[in-house]
Amino acid sequence: MRCSKLAALAAATLLLGCAAAAADSDYSCPSSCDPKLGCMCASSKAPGGYSNGDTPQFIVLTNDDAITVISQPIILNITERHKNKNGCKMPATWFVSVDYTDPNLVKQVFARGHEIATHTVSHVASPNATQIVGARDWLVNTAGIPKDKIGGFRAPFLIFDSQQRQVLQKNGARLGNSRASGLTPPSLSSTPPRPSPSAGERLWPYTMDYGVPQDCAISTGQCDESERHPGLWEFPMWNVQDKTGMTVASMDPMGDPYELYKQQFDERYDGNRAPLGIFIHAAWLIADPTRADGLNKFLEYATSKGNVFLVTVSQVLDWMKNPVPASQYNPTCPSESELLAMLPQGTTLCVMPNEGCSYGTFDSSECKCKCQNEDINAAGYCRDPKTGRCTVSKDYDFTNKKYICPQTASPTASSPGAAPGPAATGAGAMPSTTGTQPLTVELDVTGTTPSDFQSKLAQPFCSQLLRLTGDSEATCKVVHVVATAGRRLLQDKTHVMAGIETKNADATVAALGTDTVYTLLAPAGITVAPGTVKAYLGAPVVPSTDGSSSDASSTGSSTSSSDSSSGGGSNTGVIVGAVVGAVVGLGTLGGGIWWWRKRKAAKAADDSVAARTNSFNPAFDRQAGVTATVSTQKSPTKKQHMQEAAEMLEAGRSPLRDSMILRQSEQ
């Protein structure tokens, strides 16, 4: 039985691309595939054969990219608010990319009961074994996460292929988790494939012992039902649809999170209870703080229902291997002390205050906020002992002539709930950054021209970037916008350079080093070309027209004037501009040659007249040192001739007659 292919456009950003799936008639899975042995056939039917009402409804929250002082509290602000009915707090599955990740923050996330998974080392498309396995090794060796607790893998940009699955298979087929296997990039998603005849009967997770029963022909990657990866699980990443049935995304959906996820939940809850995945980036919440409110509202609604469980990806797969009725299911949540015992000795549990450090940065190694100028004699801030945030201004001691923290503030107080750590004033404590720092952001955007970007998108562009800093006093300015031609039609891009001043410069650069910015700018209608984002400390240096560079602070805003009449959407404008420029250039060149030849001829004539005139000029008697003086008389003008003739007539004489008399006398 051949199933039709159902395409689903993931319309949030270029990161998501297209995702589609459908069951294939060539896929077959024998009854010998035993879930207890780690084999699970693809099916829309829940394992265990329980009735709808006695099948657990799982909700899984995942977050992608680096764990930083900016992204960590954004997700924890969600998970810390919600609990299962047995008291276990909501966990999340974090797909961690190594670059820019703080290993201490990874430990703290793990110690709070969350699942750690991999997202490559450098967040590159089509990663090789070094990127995939290297991320696992870094989490084990640097962050100290137990190897058997690393729960899976997700491909950057959701671009996957069979080579990645082979790497996972070769490295134990589980990438460090003998229970959950290694999750393939879960972008093999659809709405829904043939095994799911309705939206309420979506495909459950499955293993690839007998191939991939999804059609990836028009997806973001490649797969084939002939592949064989025993024990390797796929957790389908279902697209989110609105009430009209339109797909809005598989990650970071556009729209009201409460309404969107409530619809997805209701369809599952009244259907086959396939797991509901909330697949997001922290930047999605940063870009629009109301999304967190909508997500919290949805989770409150969902957990008010019976047999609903907030779990990790691995917990879903564990239940599928040994399914029990929802009435008997009780998700476990190890205590903080038990989880800390699994980490390297000396690891402490602390997190940055929920609302950030304010006037300071979070030091994960000391588990506290480091306030501006706290270690030097200068104006700055101190920690509030109740909140741990840098919100108390320093006082000035006129007697001792130095800045001090008020008695109400404790310079050595740790963040609330933090385990005792090194003393703040102990040896080796690093002073915090003084004041703000400049940083530069460069990237290419599509679908706009330099002039349109400056007039319509520059302000929302900066507004969204400033959300990422976590600094209410940060500033942003677009300093350079220029058109960049692509290699093919419809590939022209606009290169944008912006300067930011913030006291959280290091953390902001780290966050921009991930794919955070793609999702962050999408709500502003800005589509970022993948792989073009650069963020680094230092003020922008704007290239000038002569090829040199100048500091943006003196150069100011610079805008390209190379917009095409078609809006810069393709190379057509460039081609037309080139033709017009060539015609104008040839005309200018021809005119220049004509002018030059005319000027040369005129100069030659002038030289000839000068030569003739010079031959009549008096010479200097250099030997005598005397200059001869020559008197010259000009020839009479026509007016003088007319005047002379008039005088002769008035005197009764005729010029003709006089001339005749003159000739006769001469004869």
C-alpha positions in Angstrom: 0.0 0.0 0.0 1.6 3.2 -1.2 1.0 6.4 0.8 0.8 9.9 -0.6 3.5 12.3 0.4 2.4 15.1 2.6 4.6 18.2 2.4 4.9 20.6 5.4 6.5 24.0 5.0 8.4 25.0 8.2 7.9 28.7 7.7 9.7 30.3 10.7 13.3 30.8 9.5 15.8 29.4 7.0 17.0 27.2 9.8 13.9 25.1 9.5 13.5 24.8 5.8 11.0 22.2 4.5 10.2 19.1 6.5 8.0 16.4 5.1 7.4 12.7 5.7 5.2 9.9 4.6 5.1 6.2 5.1 6.4 4.0 2.4 5.0 0.7 1.2 8.5 -0.8 1.2 8.8 -0.4 5.0 8.0 -3.5 6.9 8.8 -4.4 10.5 8.5 -8.1 11.7 6.7 -9.0 14.9 10.0 -10.2 16.2 11.0 -6.6 16.8 10.8 -6.6 20.6 10.7 -3.2 22.4 12.3 -4.9 25.5 15.3 -5.6 23.3 15.5 -2.1 22.1 13.6 -2.5 18.8 10.4 -0.6 18.1 8.4 -0.7 14.8 7.1 2.6 13.5 3.4 2.9 14.3 0.7 5.4 15.1 -0.5 3.0 17.8 0.7 3.6 21.3 2.9 0.8 22.8 1.2 -1.5 25.3 -2.2 -1.6 23.6 -3.8 0.4 26.4 -6.9 2.4 25.8 -6.7 6.1 25.1 -7.6 7.1 28.6 -4.9 4.9 30.1 -2.0 5.9 27.8 0.3 8.6 29.2 0.2 11.9 27.4 3.9 13.0 27.4 5.0 16.6 26.9 8.7 17.1 26.0 10.4 20.5 26.0 13.8 20.8 24.1 16.2 23.7 23.7 18.9 23.9 21.2 22.4 25.6 21.1 25.0 26.8 23.6 24.2 27.0 27.3 25.1 30.5 28.4 24.3 33.0 31.2 21.7 34.4 28.8 20.0 31.2 27.5 20.1 29.1 30.7 17.8 31.3 32.9 15.4 31.8 30.0 14.6 28.0 29.9 14.8 27.5 33.7 12.2 30.3 34.1 9.8 27.9 32.3 10.7 24.6 33.8 11.0 25.7 37.4 7.4 26.8 37.4 5.8 23.5 36.5 5.6 20.1 38.2 4.3 16.7 37.6 1.6 15.5 40.0 4.2 13.5 41.9 6.1 16.6 42.7 8.9 16.2 40.1 9.8 19.5 38.5 9.5 19.8 34.7 12.8 18.7 33.0 14.0 19.7 29.5 16.2 18.1 27.0 19.1 20.4 26.1 20.8 19.8 22.7 24.1 21.5 23.5 26.6 22.9 20.9 30.0 23.2 22.5 31.2 26.6 21.2 30.3 29.4 23.6 28.9 26.9 26.2 29.9 27.4 29.8 30.7 23.9 31.2 29.7 25.0 34.7 26.3 25.9 33.5 25.9 22.5 31.9 26.6 20.9 35.3 24.1 23.1 37.0 21.4 22.2 34.4 22.2 18.5 34.8 22.0 18.8 38.6 18.5 20.2 38.3 17.3 17.0 36.7 17.5 18.0 33.0 18.7 15.8 30.1 21.9 16.7 28.2 22.2 15.8 24.5 24.5 16.9 21.8 24.3 19.4 18.9 27.9 19.2 17.5 31.0 21.1 18.5 30.7 24.2 16.3 27.1 24.1 15.1 28.0 23.3 11.5 25.8 21.9 8.8 26.4 18.3 7.7 28.8 17.6 10.6 31.4 14.8 10.5 32.4 12.4 13.2 34.7 14.9 14.8 31.9 17.3 15.3 29.4 14.7 16.5 31.5 12.5 18.7 33.6 15.5 19.8 30.6 17.1 21.3 29.9 14.0 23.4 33.5 13.8 24.5 33.6 17.5 25.5 30.5 17.0 27.6 32.1 14.1 29.3 35.6 15.3 29.8 35.1 19.1 30.3 31.6 19.4 31.6 31.8 16.2 33.6 28.5 14.7 32.4 28.4 10.9 32.8 28.7 9.3 29.4 25.7 7.0 30.0 23.5 10.1 30.7 24.0 11.9 27.4 20.7 11.3 25.8 21.0 12.0 22.0 21.9 14.1 19.1 20.2 16.8 16.9 21.7 18.1 13.7 22.3 21.8 13.4 19.9 23.6 11.0 18.0 20.2 11.0 20.1 19.1 8.1 20.6 15.4 8.4 21.9 12.5 6.3 22.7 8.8 6.5 26.4 9.5 7.2 25.4 11.1 10.5 23.4 8.0 11.5 26.3 5.8 10.5 28.5 7.8 12.9 26.0 7.3 15.7 25.8 3.6 14.9 29.6 3.2 14.8 29.9 4.9 18.2 27.7 2.5 20.0 24.5 3.4 18.2 23.6 5.3 21.4 26.1 8.0 21.7 26.6 7.3 25.3 23.1 6.2 26.4 22.4 2.5 26.2 18.8 3.1 27.0 17.8 5.9 24.7 20.1 5.3 21.8 21.3 8.3 19.7 18.5 10.3 18.4 18.7 11.1 14.8 18.0 14.7 13.7 14.3 14.7 14.5 13.3 16.8 11.5 11.8 13.8 9.7 8.4 15.4 10.5 5.1 15.7 8.8 1.4 16.4 9.4 0.9 13.3 9.4 2.3 10.3 7.5 0.1 7.4 6.3 0.4 5.4 9.6 -1.4 8.5 11.1 -4.6 8.9 9.2 -5.6 11.9 11.2 -3.9 14.7 13.2 -4.9 12.8 16.3 -3.0 9.7 15.3 0.5 10.9 14.7 3.5 8.6 14.5 5.2 7.5 17.7 9.0 7.3 18.1 10.6 4.2 16.5 14.0 2.5 15.9 15.6 2.2 12.6 16.3 -1.5 12.8 14.3 -2.0 9.6 14.8 1.3 7.9 13.3 4.8 7.9 9.6 4.7 7.2 9.4 8.4 6.3 9.9 10.1 2.9 12.7 12.7 3.1 12.6 13.6 -0.7 11.5 17.1 0.1 12.8 17.4 3.6 15.9 19.1 5.1 17.9 15.9 4.7 18.2 12.4 3.3 16.9 9.1 4.4 15.9 5.7 2.9 13.8 2.8 4.0 16.7 0.5 3.1 18.9 2.0 5.9 19.5 -0.3 8.8 20.6 1.2 12.2 19.6 -1.3 14.9 18.8 0.4 18.2 18.9 3.9 16.8 15.8 5.8 17.8 14.0 8.5 15.8 11.8 11.0 17.8 9.6 12.6 15.1 9.6 16.3 15.2 6.0 17.2 14.3 5.2 20.5 12.6 2.9 22.8 14.4 -0.3 23.8 12.7 -2.8 26.6 13.3 -6.6 26.2 13.4 -6.8 26.5 9.6 -4.5 23.6 9.2 -1.6 25.8 8.0 1.9 24.7 9.1 3.6 27.5 11.1 6.8 25.6 12.0 8.3 22.6 13.6 10.5 24.8 15.9 9.8 28.3 17.4 6.3 28.6 15.9 5.0 32.0 14.9 1.7 32.9 16.7 0.2 32.6 20.1 2.0 29.7 21.9 -1.0 29.0 24.1 -3.4 28.6 21.2 -1.0 26.7 19.0 0.1 24.2 21.6 -3.3 23.8 23.1 -4.6 22.7 19.7 -1.7 20.3 19.3 -2.3 18.9 22.8 -6.1 18.5 22.4 -5.7 16.6 19.1 -3.2 14.2 20.8 -5.0 13.9 24.1 -8.3 13.0 22.4 -6.4 10.9 19.8 -3.6 8.3 20.1 -1.7 10.4 22.7 1.6 10.6 20.7 4.1 12.7 22.5 3.9 16.5 22.2 7.2 18.2 21.5 7.8 21.8 22.3 10.9 22.4 20.2 12.4 25.9 20.8 15.5 28.0 21.1 16.0 30.4 24.1 16.2 33.2 21.5 12.6 32.6 20.6 11.6 33.5 24.1 14.0 36.4 24.2 12.7 37.9 21.0 9.2 38.2 22.4 8.8 37.9 26.2 5.0 37.3 25.8 5.8 33.9 24.4 7.0 32.7 27.8 3.7 33.8 29.2 1.7 31.9 26.6 3.9 28.8 27.1 3.4 28.9 30.8 -0.4 29.3 30.3 -0.4 26.3 28.1 1.6 24.1 30.5 -0.8 25.1 33.3 -3.7 24.0 31.1 -2.1 20.7 30.0 -1.1 19.7 33.5 -4.6 20.3 34.8 -5.7 17.2 32.7 -5.3 13.7 33.9 -2.4 11.4 33.0 -0.2 14.2 31.6 3.5 14.0 32.2 6.3 16.5 31.7 9.4 14.4 30.8 12.6 14.3 28.7 13.1 12.5 25.4 14.8 9.6 27.1 12.0 9.2 29.6 9.5 8.8 26.7 11.7 6.1 25.1 12.2 4.3 28.4 8.4 4.0 28.8 8.0 2.7 25.3 10.4 -0.1 26.0 8.5 -1.1 29.1 5.0 0.5 28.8 2.7 0.6 31.8 -0.8 2.1 32.2 -0.8 5.8 32.9 -2.4 5.2 36.3 0.8 3.2 37.3 3.4 5.5 35.6 5.4 7.6 38.0 8.3 9.5 36.4 11.4 9.6 38.6 13.4 12.6 39.5 16.7 12.0 41.4 17.5 14.5 44.1 20.1 17.3 43.6 22.5 15.5 46.0 22.2 12.3 43.9 22.8 14.1 40.7 25.7 16.1 42.1 27.3 12.8 43.2 27.4 11.8 39.5 29.4 15.0 38.7 33.1 15.7 39.4 33.9 16.2 43.0 33.5 19.8 44.2 30.7 20.7 41.8 28.2 23.1 43.4 24.6 23.8 42.4 23.8 27.4 41.6 22.2 29.4 38.8 22.1 33.0 37.9 19.2 34.9 39.4 16.1 34.6 37.3 16.1 38.2 36.2 19.9 38.3 35.6 22.6 40.1 37.4 21.5 43.6 36.2 24.7 45.7 36.6 27.1 42.8 36.4 27.8 39.4 34.9 27.4 35.9 36.3 30.5 34.0 37.3 29.6 30.3 37.1 32.9 29.2 38.7 32.1 31.2 41.9 28.3 30.8 41.6 27.5 34.5 42.0 27.1 37.8 40.2 30.2 39.8 39.7 29.2 43.5 39.9 30.6 46.4 38.0 33.7 47.8 39.6 33.2 45.7 42.8 37.0 45.1 43.1 38.3 48.6 42.4 37.9 52.0 43.9 35.4 53.4 41.5 31.7 54.0 41.2 29.8 50.8 40.7 27.4 48.3 42.1 27.1 45.8 44.9 25.0 42.6 45.3 21.7 42.7 47.0 21.9 40.0 49.7 18.2 39.0 49.2 18.3 38.6 45.4 22.0 38.2 44.6 21.6 40.8 41.8 23.9 43.8 41.3 21.3 46.4 42.0 22.8 48.3 45.0 24.8 51.4 44.1 28.2 52.0 45.8 28.4 54.8 48.4 31.4 57.2 48.7 33.4 57.3 52.0 34.6 61.0 52.1 36.8 60.2 55.1 38.8 57.4 53.6 38.2 58.7 50.0 37.0 55.5 48.5 33.8 53.8 47.2 32.2 51.2 49.5 29.2 49.0 49.5 26.4 50.1 51.8 26.0 48.0 55.0 22.7 46.7 53.6 24.6 45.0 50.9 26.9 42.1 51.3 29.8 42.1 48.7 30.4 38.4 49.4 26.8 37.1 49.3 26.2 34.3 47.0 23.2 33.9 44.8 20.0 32.6 46.5 20.0 28.8 46.9 23.7 28.5 45.9 25.9 26.0 47.7 28.9 27.5 49.5 31.6 28.4 47.1 35.0 30.1 47.1 35.0 33.5 48.9 34.4 36.4 46.7 37.5 38.2 47.9 39.7 35.1 47.9 42.9 34.8 45.9 42.4 34.5 42.2 39.1 36.4 42.1 38.9 38.1 38.8 37.7 41.7 38.6 34.6 42.4 36.5 34.6 44.4 33.3 34.5 48.1 33.9 31.5 49.8 32.3 30.3 48.9 28.8 32.2 47.3 26.0 31.7 47.7 22.2 31.0 44.7 20.0 30.3 44.3 16.3 27.7 42.2 14.6 27.9 41.4 10.9 25.5 39.3 8.9 23.8 39.0 5.5 20.0 39.3 5.2 17.8 38.4 2.2 14.6 39.8 0.8 15.5 43.4 1.2 17.6 46.2 -0.2 20.1 48.5 1.7 17.7 51.4 1.5 14.7 49.5 2.5 16.6 47.9 5.4 17.8 51.3 6.6 14.3 52.8 6.4 12.2 49.9 7.7 14.3 47.2 9.4 17.2 48.9 11.1 15.3 49.9 14.2 13.6 46.5 14.8 16.9 44.8 13.9 18.6 46.7 16.8 15.7 46.3 19.1 15.8 42.5 18.8 19.6 42.3 19.2 19.3 44.4 22.4 17.0 41.8 23.9 19.8 39.3 23.6 22.2 41.5 25.7 20.1 41.3 28.8 21.2 44.9 29.5 18.5 47.5 29.8 21.0 50.3 29.1 22.7 48.7 26.1 22.7 50.7 22.8 22.8 49.6 19.2 23.4 51.4 15.9 23.4 50.1 12.3 26.6 51.6 10.8 27.0 50.0 7.4 24.5 48.5 4.9 25.6 47.4 1.5 24.3 45.1 -1.3 26.1 41.8 -2.0 25.5 40.1 -5.3 24.9 36.3 -5.2 26.1 33.8 -7.7 22.7 33.1 -9.1 19.5 35.0 -9.6 17.4 35.6 -6.5 20.5 35.2 -4.3 21.4 38.8 -3.7 22.0 39.6 -0.1 22.3 42.8 2.0 25.3 42.9 4.3 24.6 44.6 7.6 27.1 45.8 10.2 25.9 47.0 13.6 27.7 48.3 16.7 26.5 47.5 20.2 27.6 48.9 23.6 26.8 46.7 26.5 28.2 45.6 29.9 27.4 42.0 28.9 29.5 42.1 25.8 31.2 38.7 26.3 28.0 36.8 26.9 26.3 38.6 24.0 29.1 37.6 21.6 28.9 34.1 22.9 25.2 33.9 22.3 25.5 35.4 18.8 28.0 32.7 18.0 25.2 30.2 17.9 22.2 30.1 15.6 20.3 32.2 18.2 20.3 35.2 16.0 18.3 33.5 13.2 15.3 32.9 15.4 15.8 36.2 17.3 15.4 38.3 14.1 12.6 36.3 12.5 9.8 38.1 14.3 11.1 41.4 13.0 10.7 40.1 9.4 14.5 39.7 8.9 15.7 36.6 7.2 19.4 35.9 7.9 21.4 34.0 5.4 22.8 30.9 7.2 26.5 30.9 8.0 27.0 34.6 7.5 26.8 35.8 11.2 29.9 37.2 12.8 30.1 38.7 16.3 33.2 39.9 17.9 34.4 42.4 20.6 35.4 45.8 19.4 33.8 48.8 17.7 32.8 48.3 14.0 35.4 49.2 11.4 33.6 50.3 8.3 35.3 49.7 4.9 35.5 52.9 2.8 35.0 53.2 -0.9 38.7 53.3 -1.6 39.3 50.0 0.0 40.6 51.3 3.3 38.8 51.1 6.6 37.6 53.6 9.2 36.2 53.5 12.6 32.4 53.7 12.6 32.5 56.2 15.4 33.9 58.8 13.0 32.5 57.4 9.8 28.8 57.4 10.9 26.1 55.6 9.0 27.0 54.4 5.5 24.5 53.2 3.0 25.1 51.6 -0.4 23.5 53.3 -3.4 23.5 50.2 -5.5 19.8 49.3 -5.0 18.1 48.0 -8.1 14.7 49.2 -9.3 13.3 45.8 -8.6 14.1 46.0 -4.9 17.3 44.0 -4.8 15.5 40.7 -4.8 17.7 39.2 -7.6 20.7 39.9 -9.9 18.4 41.5 -12.5 19.0 44.9 -10.9 22.8 44.3 -11.0 22.7 43.3 -14.7 20.6 46.3 -15.7 22.8 48.6 -13.6 25.9 47.2 -15.3 24.4 47.7 -18.8 23.4 51.3 -18.1 26.7 51.9 -16.4 28.5 50.6 -19.5 26.6 52.8 -21.9 27.1 55.8 -19.7 30.8 54.9 -19.3 31.3 54.5 -23.1 29.5 57.8 -23.7 31.6 59.6 -21.1 34.8 58.0 -22.6 33.9 59.1 -26.1 33.1 62.6 -25.0 36.3 62.8 -23.1 38.3 61.7 -26.2 36.5 64.3 -28.4 37.2 67.0 -25.9 40.8 66.0 -25.6 41.3 66.1 -29.4 39.6 69.5 -29.6 41.6 70.8 -26.8 44.8 69.5 -28.4 44.0 71.2 -31.7 43.2 74.4 -30.0 46.5 74.3 -28.1 48.4 73.7 -31.4 46.7 76.7 -32.9 47.5 78.8 -29.8 51.2 77.6 -30.1 51.3 78.7 -33.7 49.9 82.1 -33.0 52.3 82.5 -30.1 55.2 81.5 -32.3 54.3 84.1 -34.9 53.7 86.7 -32.3 57.0 86.0 -30.6 58.9 86.5 -33.9 57.9 90.2 -33.7 58.6 90.7 -30.1 61.5 93.0 -29.2 64.7 91.1 -28.1 66.7 91.9 -25.1 70.2 93.2 -25.5 71.6 91.1 -22.8 75.2 92.3 -23.3 74.3 96.0 -22.9 71.7 95.3 -20.4 69.3 97.6 -22.2 65.9 96.7 -23.4 64.7 98.2 -26.7 61.4 99.9 -26.6 59.1 99.4 -29.6 56.0 101.5 -30.3 53.3 99.8 -32.2 50.0 101.0 -33.7 46.9 98.9 -34.1 45.1 98.7 -37.4 41.9 100.8 -37.5 38.7 99.0 -36.7 35.6 98.9 -38.8 33.9 101.4 -36.5 36.9 103.7 -37.0 36.6 103.3 -40.8 32.9 104.2 -40.7 33.5 107.2 -38.5 36.3 108.5 -40.8 34.0 108.1 -43.8 31.3 110.0 -42.1 33.6 112.9 -41.3 34.8 113.0 -44.9 31.2 113.2 -46.2 30.4 115.9 -43.7 33.4 117.9 -45.0 32.1 117.6 -48.5 34.6 115.0 -49.6 34.0 111.5 -50.9 36.3 108.8 -49.8 36.1 107.3 -53.3 36.8 110.6 -55.0 39.8 111.2 -52.7 41.2 107.8 -53.5 40.9 108.5 -57.2 42.6 111.9 -56.8 45.4 110.1 -54.9 45.9 107.6 -57.7 46.0 110.4 -60.3 48.5 112.3 -58.4 50.6 109.2 -58.0 50.5 108.7 -61.7 
